[in-house]
Every structure is written in C-alpha cells, then in structure tokens.
Amino acid sequence: MALLAFVQFLVVLNTSIVNVALDAIAAQWHMSTSGLSWVINAYLLPFGGLMLLGGRLGDLLGRRRVLLAGGAILGVGSLAAAVAWSEPVLLAARVAQGTGAALLAPTALAITVVMFAAQRQRALGIVGAVSGLGGAAGVLFSGVLTQAWGWRSIFFLTAVLAVVAVVATPLLVRSDVPVERGRLDVAGALTVTVGVTALVYALSTGPRAGWGKPVTVAALAGGVVLLAVFVAWQRRTADPLVRLGILRSGSVGSANALMFLLGAVWIGLFFYLPLLQQQVLGYGPLATGLSQLPLAGATVAASWLAPRVTARLGRRWSLVGALAVLAAGMAWLGAVPSDASFVTELLGPMVLIGAGLGLAFVLLTTLGLTGVDPAESGLASGLINTTRQVGGGLGLALLTAAAGTAAAQSGQGGIDVLAEGFRWAFRTGFVIAALAALTALFTVPAGRGRH
C-alpha cells in the first residue's frame, strides 16, 4: 500500500511540481502565459489520452510489468526535462513524463482495488490523501528547489523518485498474470489523444490568435470530429479501448462525468494560483511554495475523513457538499484584490478549496470503481483517471481562454490587467464547480457508500 500510494503521489506531483517554476521557465525562454500552459498540457494530454491504453495494457500484459515500464519511462522523461536546452526539448520531455504516468496511474489503482478489495474505502482514502498531498507538495517542492537550485532541480527530484518506484516494485508487488486476453486498440488511443489535443490547442490559442482564424476553427472542428470517430470506433471494434457498456455499470458514468469537471477546476487552480502569487502579489518561489501548506493540509484531512463523512451524510449529499465548498472557495479567489493579504484574503479560500477537492476526489474515485467486474478494474481505473486528466487539460485551456479574453478587454495595464485575467480564471473555475455540484445532486445515488 505504501508503494502504491507513493506511485500515486509521484504521478500527481509531476502535474504540479512545475507550477511555481513556470515564472523562471518563462523568463529563460520568454514564454507567454498561453505558451506556459503547454508546459502543463504537454504532460496532461498524453497522460489523459493514453491512460485508457495504460489500464488496458495492465489487464493484458500483467500489472507489475506495466508498473515497471511506466516508472522507467517517467524517469527518463524527468531526466530529459532536467537537461533540456530549449523549449521544444522541454515539451517533448514532458510528453515522455505524461506517457510514463499514463502507465503508472491506472495500473497502481487497479492493483490497489484488487489487493485491498476488503478495505477498498480505506485504501482509496489513502490514495485520495496522497493525491491531494502530491498536488500541494509539488507546489511546495517547486518553490523550495527553484529558489535554491533553479527550475531544473525539480526534474532531477522526480527522476530520483521514479528510480525509487522502479527499484521497489519487484520487491513489493507480486508477479501476476494477465486477467484478460485480446488486442490493444492503438487506433482508439491515438484518435482520442489527438482529438483532445486539438480541442485544447484551439481553446488555448483562441484568445491570442483569434477565434475566427482558420487554424483555430480547424483545430476545434478537427477535435470534435476525432472524438466522434473515437466513439464510433469503440462501438464497432472487437477489442475496444473503452467498452462503452462499462459506463452503465454501477455509478461509473456519473462518476466519470463529475471527475471530468473536478479535474478542470483542480489543474487550473494549481496553474493560476502560483502565478497570481508571484506575478501579482510579488511572492518569491519559496513563499509561494510554503503558502500551499494550508491547502495541502485541508486536502489530506478531508480525504482521510471521507469514509466517515459518507457514512454520516450518504454519498449524494457528501459529494454535493464537497463540490459546493470547492465552488465557494473558487468564487472567493475570484474576488481577490491586487494587493491581497495572505491571512485575510487567501488563507480562507485555500482551506475551502483543499477540503472540497480532497473529499470530492475520494468519493468520485470510489463511485467510479463501484459495480465493476474485477477483470475490468484496470479499465475502470484508467477511465476515472483519464476523465480527471483530460478534464484538467480542457479546463486549463478554458480558464486560459477566460483569463486572456478578460485581460484583453479590461483596458487596464501592468499588474492590474494580470490580476483581472487571473480573477476571471478563478470565476470560470467557480462556474465549473457549481455545475458539478448541481449535476451531482441529480445523478449521484443516495446511500451510505460502504463498498
């Protein structure tokens, strides 16, 4: 369990550990905010797009083998990022990191569900706690390392952690045999990944290049068409990447829809909050990292308390409450002034957001694996992780579009225009979280959730 939790921590850490370092990376290569978002998306898109393939590989080839391969690929990608000599090399290295994570995350979650079936709720609570801790710890480590040794040191750290995972896996995880037979749906994996990438590209570049530009329209239309082709292909092929019928198993369908929305808020938050603190409020990397500790503490505490909250309030009201608290925190951030004080104007929303994220993540992960046949646990694990990461990629693009449009129309200059853009990013996150809470109210079944 310690190893599996460590793997989940490593995967989430790689999502957020660049966030405080973004300002330093931008200074080195003169990157815009839109360009910086691709340092995040270069990891998120292969992570989300290939995770279904990663879960399927674990079912077909054996989960320990895939866990080892994922750790090795992530480690090599981290080392390449640490020595990157140009922006394209850094982005390519982030793609390699995301590919390794796409093998690690669903496989580790599938092993957790199978090995700890009798203690599923508790095991998933641990996974949720370390996920929240990984997100906030990434920002903390990013601040400390960037200020002390520069932004490259963050990737040396993740390379070392990947080596630890690779060395520990054969010692702690039993060798297993494939639980399914069939062929890999490579065409499906490529179609969904390229389709999502096209959508994210259109949303990211639209405010800067213009929504009516041919490249923006082509990317948007191409993404929609490719995703429609993916769904049609999954219905026809004998060995689909996603057996669409799984969405009708238990609460899988509603859990994945809500996890998509949660991911959109989660990733956007950890991108824009450090930028607000550094570019508007004048925090240094170390202060930015340390300021994330209350958010991390709230996330871990809420994740750990999730089983008790669910037992008392039931699944529906626990989840609605968690998402409503998250929405309140994002709305609060959306009103932060350009000279905000940490204690009076940042601490409160950060605690609310951490509590909402931690509780919602555990509840949705549990719902996404409820009622699934053990032979398809890898697929279900890959699916719930995929929706979070793909939602994160699209959500970050949407928040970037909102921030860019608001900044362009503000008529202000300097710090004020940056602050206005960031506030609109947080307000967009509020709308997404509120929509998720409303959706949960009508789609999540009641019950105490003891699985």
N, C-alpha and C positions, 0 to 999 in steps of 0.2 A: 504494500500500500504506500509505503514511503517513496519507493521508486516511481510508482505510477503518479503519485501526487507531484513528485519532482519534475517528471516529464511534462505534466500539465502546466506547472509553474514556468518551466523553460519556454514552452510554446507561447504562453501569454506574455511573458517577459519580453520576447523578441518583438511583439507587437508594439509595446510601449517604450522600450528602452531607448529608442531614437528620439523620443519626443522633446526632451529638454535639449538634446544635442542638435536639433534642427536649426536653431539660430546660428550655431557655429558652422554647420554644414553649408547653410545658405551664404554665410559670409565668405567661405572659401571659394565657392563656385558661383556666387552672385545669382542665387536661385530665387524666384518669386514664391509667394505663398502657394500658388497653384502648382508650381514645379515641386515644391517641398512635399505637397500631398502625395506625390508619386513615390517618394521615399517610403511612405506608409503603404500605399496601394501596391507597389511592386512586391511587397510581402503578402498583403492581404489577398490579392487576386489569385495567384497560384495556390495559396493556402486554401481559400474557399472553393476555387474551381476544381482542384484536384483532390479534395478531401474525400469526396464520394469514392473516387478511384482508390484512395488510400484505404478506406474502410473495406472496400471490396477485395483489395489485394490481401488484406489480413485474413479475410474469410477463405480465400482461395489458396494462399501460399503458406499460411501459418503466421500467427500474430507476432511471435518473438522475432522471427526473421525480418518482418516488415518494420518492427520497432527498431531493430539494429540498423537497418538501411536508412530509416528516417533520421536517426541520430547522426549517422555518418554524413549524410548529405547536408544537414543543417550545420554541422561543424565545419565542413569545407566551405560552405557559403559564408559563414561568420568570419572565417579566416580571410577569405577573399575580400569581404567588406572592410576588414581592418586595414588591408594594404591597398585599397582602391586608390588609383591615381587620377580618376576622372569621374564625372557624374554618371556616364553610361556604365562604367565598370561597377560603381556602387549599386546602381539599379539592378544590374544583372546578378550581382551577389545577393541582393535582397530577394530576387526571384528564386535563387537556389535555396535560400533560407526558408522561403514560403513553401517550396516543394518538399523539403525535408519535414517541415511542420505538418504538412498535409498527410504524410505517412504516420507521423507520431501521434497526433491528437486523437483520431478516431480509433486507432489500434489500442492505445492506452486506455481509452474509455471503455472499449469493448472488453478488454481483459478485466477491468475493474468490475463491470456488470456481471461477468461470468464467474470470476473468482470469489466475489463478495456478494453473491446473489441473496444470501440470507440477511445481509446487513446493507442492502442497497441504499436505503435512505441515508444512513450514516456515512457510507463511503462517498456518495455523491455530495454530501455536505462538506466533506473534506476536500473533494475536487473543487467545489464552488469556492471554498475559503481560499485555497491556494491560487485559484484563478483571479480572484479579486486582489489577493496579495501580490500576485505576479504583475498585474496591471499597474498597481501603485508602486511596487518595488522597482519596476522598470524605470519609472519617472525619477525615483529617489537615486538609484544607481547611476542613471544618466546624468543627473545633476552633479553628484559627487565625483564621478570619473571624468566628466567633461571638464569640470573646473580644475581638477588636479592634474590630469594627464592628456586632455584633449579628447575629441569625439571618437577617435579610432580605438581608444581603450575599451569602449563599451562592446565592441565586436570581438575583441580579444577575450573579454569575460564570457560572452555567450559561446565562443569556441571552446573554452575550457569546460564550461558546464555541459556542453554536448559530449565532450570526451568522457566526462564522468558518467553520463547516462549510457553511453555505448559500453563502457567497461562494466558497469553494474548490471546491465540487462542479462547477460548469460549467467551471471552468478545468482540472480534473484528470481528470474522468470523461467518457469519450466518450458522445455521444448514441447511444442504442440504440433498437431496435425491439422491440415485444412478441414474446415467444417462444412464446406460446400465445394461443388465441382461446377465448372463452366469456363467460359472465356471472358477476358476483360473487354469491356466496352470502351476502347480507346477513342473511338469516334464520338461517343457521347461526352466523354471527359473534355475533349478538345472543343467541341461545339459549345458546351456550357461555359467553359473558361473564356473563350474568345468572345462570346456573346456578352458576358458580364463585363469584360474588359472594355468592349466598345461602348457600352452604356456609361461606365464610369468615366471614360475618356470624354464623351460628349458632355456629361454634367460638369466635369472639371474644367473643360476649356470653353464652354459656352459663354460664361460671363466675360472672358477676356477676348476671345476670337469673334464672338457674336453668335447669337442663337440661329440666325438665318444663314450663316456661312455654309457653303456646300459640305465642308469637312465635318462640321458639327451635325448637320442634318443626316449625312451619310452614316456617321457613327451611331447616331441614335436609332435610325431605321434599321441599320445592319444588326445592332444588338438585339432589337425586338424580334427581327426575323430569325436570327440564330437561336434565340431561346425558344421560339415557337417550333423550329425544326427539332430542337433537342427534345421537347415534349412529345412531338410526333414520333421521333425515332425511338424513344423509350417505350412507346406503346406497341411498336412493330417488331423490334429486335428480340431474338430469343433469349439473349443474356444481357438485359438492360443494366445500365449503371445504377438506376433507381427503379425498383419495382414500384410503380406508382400506387399499387394497391396497398403498400405499407402506410400510406398517408391516411388510410381508413382504419388502421389498427389502433385501438385504444384512443389516446389523445394525441397521437403523433402529428396529425395535420395541423391542429390548432396550436400545438406547442411550437412547431417549426415556424408558423406564420408570426407568432409573437416573438420568437427568438430573433427573427429577421429584423423586427422593429427595435428590439432591445440592442442588437448589435449596432444598428445605425446610430443610436444615441451613445453607446459605450465608446466606440472608436473615435467618433467625432469629439467627444468630451476630452479624451486624453490627448488629442491633437491640439485643440484650440485653447484649453486651459493653460498649459505651459507657455504658449505663445502670448496669451493675454498677460500673464505674469511677467514675462521677460520684455516684450516689446512695448507694452503699455504701462505697466506698473513699475518697471525698472528693476525687477528681481534679477539676481545673478543665478547661474546654474545650480549652485549649492542650495541657496534659499528656496528656489523653485522645487527642487527635489525634496527637501525637508518639509515643505508645506503640504506635501501629499500624504504625510503620515496620518492625519485625522481621517482622510478619505479611506486610506488603506485599513485603518482600524475599524471603521464603521462597516466596511465591506466584509471583512473577516468575521466580525461579531455577528452580523446579520446572516451570513452563510452558515455559521455554526448553530445559530438559533432556529434555522429554517424548519427542521423537523418539529420542534416544539410549537412554533407559530402555526404550522399547518395542522397539527393535532388539535389545537385550540380553535382556530378560525375556519378550518377547511381550506381546500386548495383554491377555490374561486376567490374568496374574499382575501386570502393571504396574498394572492398574486395581484388582484386589483389594488389592494393597499400598497404593495411594494411599488407598482408602476405609478401610482398616484403620488407617492412620496418622491420618486425619481423625477416626475414631471414638475413637482413643486420646486425641487432643487434647481432644475434647469431654468425655470421661469425666474427664480431669484438671481441666478447668474446673468440672465438676460437683461437685468436692470442695474448691473454693477457699474458705477461711475468710473471715469478715467483716473481718479485718484483714490481708488478704493482702499480701505484699511482691511488687513487680513482678518483681524479678530471680529470686527463688526459686520463685514460685508462679504467675506469669502469663507470663513470657517463654517457658518451655518449651512449654506448650500452644499458645501463639500460633504458634510456629515449626512445630510439628507440623501444626496446622490449615492454615497457609498452604501448606506443602508438599503436603499431601493435596488441598486444593482446586485448586491450580494444575495438578497432574498429572492429576487426575481430569477437570477441565474440558476440557483439550485432548484427552484420549483419547476422552471421550464425544462431543465435537463432531465429531471425525474419524469415529468409528463411525456417528454419526447421518447423515453425508453419504456414506458408503461404499455403492457399488452403486446409487446414484440416477441416473436419467437426467438429463442436463444441463438439459432443458426443465423439469424439476421441482425444480431446485436451489433456487428461491425457496420452494417449498412445504416442502421438507425443512429449509431454513434456518429458516423460520418455525416449523416443528414443534419442532425441537430447542430453539429459544429459548423457545417457548411453554411447553413442559413445565418448563423451569427456572423461569420466572416464575410460572406457576400453582402449581407445587410450592412456590415461595417464599411465595406468598400463603397457601396452605393450611397450609404448615409453620409460618409465623409465627403463624397463628391457633391451631394445635395447641400450639405452645410457650407461647403466651399463656394458653391454657386450662390447661396443666400448671402454669404459674407461679401463676396465680390460684387454682387449687384447692389447691396446696401451701401458699400463703400463708394461705388461709382456714382451713386445718386445722392450721397449725403451733402455734397457741396462744401465739405469741411476739408481740413488739411492736417498733415502731421499725425500726432498721436490720436487726435480725435477721430480721424477717418478710420484708423486701425481699430480703435475701440468700438466704433459703431458697427463695423463689419463683424467683429467678434461677438458683440451682443446679439446681432441677428442670427449668427450661427447657433448660439445657445437658445434663442427663441424658437428656431426651427427644431432643435432637439426637444424642446418642451412640447411642441405640437406632435411630434412623433411619439413621445412617451405618453401623452394624453390619449392619442389614438389607440395605442397599445392597451392602456387601461380600459378604455371603452370596449375594445374588441374582446378583452379577457372577460369582461362582465357578461357577455352574451355567448361566449364559445367554450369557456372552461367549465367542466362539470363540477358540481359540488362534491363534497366528501372530505374525509379526514386525511386521505392520501397515504395510508400505511401500506406500502407495497413490499 
